Amino acid sequence: MEFAMADHTPPDTAAYGPTERTVPTRSRDRASYDRETVHAILDESCLCHLGFVRDGAPVVLPTLYARVGDALYVHGSTGSRPLRMTGEADPGLPVCLTVTHVDGLVLARSAFHHSINYRSVVVHGTARQVTDPQEKNLALDALVDQVVAGRSADCRPADAKELAATAVIRLDLAEASAKARTGGPNDDDADMGLPHWAGVIPVARTYGAPVPSADLTDTVPLPAYLTPHA
């Protein structure tokens, strides 16, 4: 099947339809199927956990991903098990992909009510290996830019040998949900007078100053996309 950009055009609906697999059994009020919410959580990270069944046992692998429209791309070596399985299976490999941001540590007066503030996305579906060269190149550029925006245009593209050693799988965003917790601890009324500190410790991802490679010449300046902006 040839790759078509229309494959990644978001549907007209503003939300993903809830399914038996995407409706949580607990804290259903924290769940969201809003497409923009799901995309925003996905776009803020580059690391996911990909789950699948291998030889009858569950396997979960941390790996990089990128979103292009309503599709997620994951890459790896052509020799890796999940990448091979997506090519061997028909119509593909059933997977579950998750992304989570930790926004705060919630400390309550009781041990039971300790929690975290978080935003997460869970995607169920069938992963398929990307074979069309145009789509594969688009996916690999997106994967590089998901880590550092603008980087794909500022590095050497993969050559034929590297492309042959790299596999890419696609997971369409059809069965997806977001879940989040915000706010402070939910202590019981009976515990409010206990002499224990309660509150939230914010957690944020930060980036340090870029450290040039030891073999980088002085003639190569720091690119603008790595320069902190006030």
C-alpha positions as CSV (number, residue, x, y, z in Angstrom):
1,M,0.0,0.0,0.0
2,E,1.4,3.4,-1.0
3,F,1.8,6.1,1.6
4,A,-0.6,9.0,1.4
5,M,-0.5,12.1,3.5
6,A,-4.3,11.8,3.8
7,D,-3.8,8.8,6.0
8,H,-2.7,11.1,8.8
9,T,-5.4,13.7,8.4
10,P,-7.4,13.9,11.8
11,P,-11.0,12.9,11.5
12,D,-13.7,15.5,11.8
13,T,-14.6,14.5,15.3
14,A,-12.9,16.3,18.2
15,A,-12.6,13.2,20.4
16,Y,-11.6,9.6,20.2
17,G,-14.5,7.3,20.9
18,P,-14.3,5.5,24.3
19,T,-13.9,1.8,24.1
20,E,-13.9,-1.1,26.6
21,R,-10.1,-0.9,26.7
22,T,-9.8,2.9,27.1
23,V,-12.4,3.4,29.8
24,P,-10.6,3.2,33.2
25,T,-12.1,1.1,36.0
26,R,-11.1,3.7,38.6
27,S,-11.3,7.5,38.7
28,R,-13.2,7.7,35.4
29,D,-13.6,11.4,36.0
30,R,-9.9,11.9,35.3
31,A,-10.1,10.3,31.8
32,S,-10.4,12.4,28.6
33,Y,-10.8,11.4,25.0
34,D,-10.3,14.9,23.6
35,R,-8.1,14.7,20.6
36,E,-6.2,18.0,21.4
37,T,-5.6,16.8,25.0
38,V,-4.2,13.5,23.8
39,H,-2.0,15.1,21.2
40,A,-0.6,17.7,23.6
41,I,0.5,15.1,26.1
42,L,2.1,13.0,23.3
43,D,3.9,16.0,21.8
44,E,5.5,17.0,25.1
45,S,7.6,13.9,25.3
46,C,9.7,11.5,23.1
47,L,9.9,8.4,25.3
48,C,7.1,5.8,25.4
49,H,6.6,2.3,26.7
50,L,5.5,-0.2,24.1
51,G,3.8,-3.4,25.3
52,F,3.1,-6.5,23.4
53,V,2.9,-10.3,23.8
54,R,5.9,-12.5,22.9
55,D,5.7,-16.2,23.1
56,G,2.6,-15.9,25.4
57,A,4.3,-13.6,27.9
58,P,3.9,-9.8,28.2
59,V,6.9,-7.6,27.2
60,V,7.2,-3.8,27.7
61,L,10.0,-1.9,26.1
62,P,11.0,1.8,26.5
63,T,11.6,3.4,23.1
64,L,11.4,6.7,21.2
65,Y,8.3,7.8,19.3
66,A,7.0,10.6,17.2
67,R,3.5,11.8,16.4
68,V,2.5,12.8,12.8
69,G,-1.1,13.7,12.6
70,D,-3.1,10.8,13.9
71,A,-0.3,8.3,13.8
72,L,2.5,7.4,16.1
73,Y,5.9,6.1,14.8
74,V,8.4,4.0,16.7
75,H,11.7,3.0,15.3
76,G,14.4,0.4,16.1
77,S,16.8,-2.1,14.6
78,T,15.5,-4.5,11.9
79,G,16.7,-7.3,14.2
80,S,14.7,-6.3,17.2
81,R,11.8,-8.6,18.1
82,P,8.8,-6.3,18.0
83,L,10.0,-4.7,14.8
84,R,10.3,-8.2,13.2
85,M,7.0,-9.3,14.6
86,T,5.1,-6.3,13.0
87,G,6.5,-7.4,9.6
88,E,5.7,-11.1,10.1
89,A,2.2,-10.7,11.7
90,D,-0.9,-10.2,9.5
91,P,-2.4,-7.6,9.7
92,G,0.2,-6.5,12.3
93,L,1.2,-6.7,15.9
94,P,-1.4,-5.9,18.7
95,V,0.3,-3.4,21.0
96,C,-0.4,-1.0,23.9
97,L,1.7,2.2,24.0
98,T,1.8,4.5,27.0
99,V,3.3,8.0,27.7
100,T,3.4,9.6,31.2
101,H,4.4,12.9,32.6
102,V,4.9,13.3,36.4
103,D,3.9,16.8,37.4
104,G,4.0,16.6,41.2
105,L,4.5,14.4,44.3
106,V,1.4,14.6,46.4
107,L,2.1,14.2,50.1
108,A,-0.9,13.6,52.3
109,R,-1.3,13.3,56.1
110,S,-2.0,9.6,55.7
111,A,0.1,7.1,53.8
112,F,-2.9,5.8,52.0
113,H,-3.7,9.2,50.3
114,H,-0.2,9.8,49.0
115,S,-0.3,10.2,45.2
116,I,1.2,11.9,42.2
117,N,0.0,14.6,39.8
118,Y,0.4,13.3,36.3
119,R,-0.8,13.3,32.7
120,S,-0.8,10.1,30.7
121,V,-1.9,8.7,27.4
122,V,-2.7,5.0,26.6
123,V,-3.0,3.9,23.0
124,H,-4.3,0.5,21.9
125,G,-4.1,-0.8,18.4
126,T,-2.2,-2.8,15.7
127,A,1.3,-1.7,14.8
128,R,2.3,-2.2,11.2
129,Q,5.8,-2.0,9.7
130,V,6.4,1.0,7.4
131,T,7.6,-0.1,4.0
132,D,7.0,3.0,1.8
133,P,10.2,4.9,1.5
134,Q,8.5,8.3,1.5
135,E,6.6,7.6,4.7
136,K,9.7,6.0,6.3
137,N,11.8,9.1,5.7
138,L,9.0,11.3,7.0
139,A,8.8,9.2,10.1
140,L,12.5,9.2,10.8
141,D,12.7,13.0,10.4
142,A,9.7,13.3,12.8
143,L,11.5,11.0,15.4
144,V,14.6,13.2,15.3
145,D,12.5,16.4,15.7
146,Q,10.4,14.9,18.5
147,V,13.6,14.7,20.6
148,V,14.9,18.2,19.5
149,A,12.7,20.3,17.3
150,G,14.5,21.4,14.1
151,R,17.3,18.8,14.4
152,S,16.4,16.7,11.4
153,A,17.3,19.6,9.0
154,D,20.7,20.1,10.8
155,C,22.2,16.6,10.5
156,R,23.2,14.1,7.8
157,P,20.2,12.0,6.7
158,A,20.5,8.3,7.0
159,D,22.2,6.6,4.1
160,A,21.1,3.5,2.3
161,K,22.9,1.1,4.6
162,E,21.6,2.8,7.7
163,L,18.0,2.9,6.3
164,A,18.3,-0.9,5.6
165,A,19.2,-1.5,9.2
166,T,16.4,0.6,10.6
167,A,12.8,-0.4,10.9
168,V,9.8,1.8,11.6
169,I,6.4,0.8,12.8
170,R,3.2,2.9,12.7
171,L,0.4,2.8,15.3
172,D,-2.7,4.7,14.3
173,L,-4.4,6.9,16.9
174,A,-7.8,5.4,16.8
175,E,-8.2,3.9,20.3
176,A,-6.6,6.4,22.6
177,S,-7.4,8.1,26.0
178,A,-5.7,10.5,28.3
179,K,-5.8,10.5,32.1
180,A,-4.6,13.2,34.5
181,R,-4.6,14.1,38.2
182,T,-4.1,17.6,39.5
183,G,-4.5,19.4,42.8
184,G,-3.5,18.7,46.4
185,P,-3.9,15.7,48.7
186,N,-7.4,14.2,49.4
187,D,-7.0,13.7,53.1
188,D,-9.9,12.3,55.2
189,D,-11.6,14.8,57.5
190,A,-10.5,12.8,60.5
191,D,-6.9,13.3,59.6
192,M,-6.9,17.1,59.1
193,G,-5.6,17.8,62.6
194,L,-2.7,15.4,62.4
195,P,0.8,17.1,62.8
196,H,2.1,16.0,59.4
197,W,3.0,18.3,56.5
198,A,0.8,17.9,53.5
199,G,1.0,19.4,50.0
200,V,2.5,19.1,46.6
201,I,6.2,19.0,45.5
202,P,6.2,20.2,41.8
203,V,8.2,18.1,39.3
204,A,9.4,19.7,36.1
205,R,11.6,18.6,33.2
206,T,14.5,20.9,32.6
207,Y,17.4,21.1,30.2
208,G,20.9,22.1,31.0
209,A,23.3,24.1,28.8
210,P,24.4,22.2,25.7
211,V,27.8,20.6,26.1
212,P,29.8,20.5,22.8
213,S,31.5,17.3,21.7
214,A,35.2,17.1,22.6
215,D,36.0,16.8,18.9
216,L,33.8,19.6,17.7
217,T,35.7,22.4,16.0
218,D,35.3,26.0,17.1
219,T,33.9,26.9,13.6
220,V,30.6,25.1,14.3
221,P,28.4,27.5,16.3
222,L,25.6,26.5,18.6
223,P,22.5,26.3,16.5
224,A,19.6,28.7,17.2
225,Y,17.2,25.9,18.1
226,L,19.5,25.0,21.0
227,T,19.9,28.6,22.3
228,P,17.7,29.4,25.3
229,H,15.1,32.1,24.6
230,A,14.1,34.6,27.3
